[in-house]
Amino acid sequence: MSGIDLTFPGPVPSRGDHRRRKIGLLGGSFNPAHDGHRHISLEAIRRLGLDEVWWLVSPQNPLKPRAGMLPLPIRIEKARHMARHPRIRVSGLESHLPSRFTADTLRALKTRFPAAQFVWLMGADNMLQIPHWYRWPTIFSLVPVAILDRGEYAGRAMVGTAAQRFLRFRVAASQVGDLAGKTPPAWAFLRIRLHPASSTAIRSQRREPEVRT
């Protein structure tokens, strides 16, 4: 793919890729990837008319502890196994960028893929947390953003700091199919069927002591 390997860590290509595609970007630790990630990716493809969703496996989320974080190659390999769909691609490209902050990653991708229409995908829980991210308003200024329903978090996220700051740029539910082509800032809330999987819950289960009988 024009010098970039989106199935395993590889450098961002030095030359631009000028193919026109609608691409959803789902960033995170994927520690581990689970079927919930796949579920929201397929929902985003269907609802937003995306050609692909890229899972951007972060080397280390600055807001999360290093303890309990699986090595990047293992998380990528597990994500590839979980994705199991031709339109979901897994990448560790952030490990080859000078910065791991989302705003900087988006700038790099827009430079290398100037014809792509990117949409940043995140759950409602991250919409609540995003004011703690580095230069978070820049994210909204660079690409459209799709907020995926996360049940109990949704109500608070829709009245939170980020939602209020960009309230007038919210896209109506009837127009979400055109979100990728809208000029940022533009964001939409996608009410989707909820999925019970959680990376935190999976890690907690793994830490439970063995019960001897």
C-alpha positions in Angstrom: 0.0 0.0 0.0 2.3 2.7 -1.3 5.0 1.7 1.2 2.8 1.3 4.3 2.0 -2.0 5.8 -1.4 -1.7 7.5 -1.4 -5.3 8.8 1.7 -4.9 10.9 3.9 -2.0 12.1 5.4 -0.1 9.2 6.5 3.4 8.4 4.1 6.0 7.1 4.9 6.4 3.4 7.0 9.3 2.3 4.9 9.8 -0.9 1.2 10.5 -0.9 -1.4 7.9 -1.6 -4.0 9.6 -3.8 -6.7 7.0 -3.8 -10.1 8.4 -2.9 -11.6 6.4 0.0 -13.7 6.9 3.0 -11.8 5.5 6.0 -12.8 5.2 9.6 -10.0 5.5 12.2 -10.4 3.6 15.4 -7.5 4.3 17.8 -6.7 2.6 21.1 -4.5 0.3 23.1 -6.5 -2.8 21.9 -5.3 -4.5 25.1 -6.7 -6.8 24.0 -8.8 -6.4 20.9 -12.2 -7.9 21.2 -15.4 -8.5 19.3 -16.8 -5.2 20.5 -14.2 -3.4 18.4 -15.2 -5.4 15.4 -18.9 -4.7 16.1 -18.5 -1.0 16.2 -16.2 -1.0 13.1 -18.8 -2.9 11.0 -21.6 -0.6 12.3 -19.5 2.4 11.3 -18.8 0.9 7.8 -22.6 0.4 7.3 -23.9 3.6 8.8 -21.2 6.0 7.4 -20.7 4.3 4.0 -17.0 3.7 4.8 -14.7 1.8 2.5 -12.4 0.6 5.3 -11.8 1.0 9.0 -8.2 1.1 10.3 -7.4 0.0 13.8 -4.6 2.2 15.0 -2.9 0.2 17.8 -1.2 2.6 20.0 2.3 1.8 21.4 1.3 3.4 24.7 -1.7 5.5 25.5 -0.3 8.5 27.6 -3.4 8.3 29.8 -3.1 4.6 30.6 -0.6 2.8 32.9 2.1 0.7 31.4 1.5 -2.1 33.9 -0.5 -4.8 32.3 0.0 -3.5 28.7 0.9 -6.4 26.4 3.8 -5.8 24.0 2.8 -4.0 20.8 3.5 -6.9 18.4 1.3 -9.2 20.5 -1.6 -6.7 20.6 -1.4 -6.2 16.8 -1.4 -9.9 16.2 -4.4 -10.4 18.4 -6.1 -7.5 16.7 -5.5 -9.1 13.3 -7.0 -12.3 14.5 -10.0 -10.5 15.9 -10.7 -8.3 13.0 -11.2 -11.1 10.5 -12.8 -8.9 7.9 -11.4 -7.6 4.5 -12.5 -4.0 5.2 -10.9 -3.8 8.7 -7.2 -3.2 8.6 -4.8 -3.3 11.6 -1.8 -1.0 11.9 0.9 -0.1 14.4 2.0 2.9 12.3 2.0 5.2 15.3 5.2 3.5 16.6 7.0 5.0 13.5 5.8 8.6 14.1 7.6 11.1 16.2 4.5 11.7 18.3 1.9 9.3 19.6 -0.8 12.0 20.2 -3.9 11.6 18.1 -3.9 15.1 16.7 -0.3 14.5 15.4 -1.3 11.1 14.0 -4.2 12.7 12.1 -2.0 15.4 10.6 0.5 12.7 9.4 -2.3 10.6 7.8 -3.9 13.5 6.1 -0.5 14.5 4.6 0.3 11.0 3.4 -3.3 10.2 2.2 -4.5 13.6 0.8 -7.4 12.1 -1.2 -8.8 10.0 1.7 -11.8 11.2 3.7 -11.0 10.2 7.2 -13.5 9.9 10.1 -12.3 9.5 13.7 -14.3 6.8 15.5 -14.7 6.7 19.3 -17.0 5.5 21.9 -19.2 7.8 24.0 -16.9 7.0 27.0 -14.0 8.6 25.1 -16.1 11.6 24.2 -16.3 12.2 27.9 -12.6 11.8 28.4 -11.4 13.7 25.3 -10.9 17.1 27.0 -8.0 15.4 28.8 -6.3 14.6 25.5 -3.4 16.6 24.0 -4.8 19.5 21.8 -8.1 17.8 21.7 -10.0 20.6 19.8 -7.5 20.1 17.0 -8.9 16.6 16.4 -12.3 18.0 15.7 -10.8 20.6 13.3 -8.9 18.0 11.3 -11.5 15.3 10.6 -15.2 14.6 11.1 -15.8 12.6 14.3 -18.3 9.8 14.9 -19.3 9.0 18.4 -20.5 5.4 18.9 -23.1 4.6 21.6 -21.8 3.1 24.8 -24.9 2.8 26.8 -24.5 4.4 30.2 -21.9 6.9 28.9 -24.0 8.3 26.1 -26.2 10.7 28.0 -23.3 12.3 29.9 -21.2 12.5 26.8 -23.9 14.4 24.9 -23.9 17.1 27.5 -20.2 17.0 28.3 -17.5 19.6 27.6 -16.6 18.4 24.0 -20.3 18.1 22.9 -21.1 21.5 24.3 -18.1 23.2 22.7 -18.9 21.8 19.2 -22.7 21.7 19.7 -23.4 23.8 16.6 -21.4 21.4 14.4 -23.3 18.3 15.3 -24.7 16.5 12.3 -28.3 15.3 12.3 -28.9 11.5 12.4 -30.5 11.7 9.0 -27.2 13.0 7.5 -24.6 10.7 9.1 -24.2 8.8 5.8 -22.5 11.9 4.4 -20.3 12.5 7.5 -17.0 11.5 5.9 -17.4 14.1 3.2 -18.3 17.0 5.5 -15.8 19.8 6.2 -14.6 19.7 9.9 -15.6 20.4 12.5 -18.5 18.0 12.1 -19.5 15.2 14.4 -22.4 12.8 14.9 -23.7 10.4 17.5 -24.5 6.9 16.2 -27.0 5.0 18.2 -26.1 1.4 17.6 -26.8 -2.0 19.0 -24.7 -2.3 22.2 -22.1 -4.9 22.6 -21.1 -6.3 26.0 -17.4 -6.9 25.4 -14.9 -4.7 27.2 -11.1 -4.8 27.3 -11.1 -3.9 31.0 -13.5 -6.7 31.8 -11.4 -9.2 29.8 -8.2 -8.2 31.7 -10.0 -8.4 35.0 -11.1 -12.0 34.3 -7.5 -12.9 33.4 -6.3 -11.6 36.8 -8.9 -13.6 38.8 -7.1 -16.3 40.9 -7.5 -19.9 39.9 -10.1 -21.7 41.9 -8.9 -25.2 43.0 -11.4 -27.9 43.6 
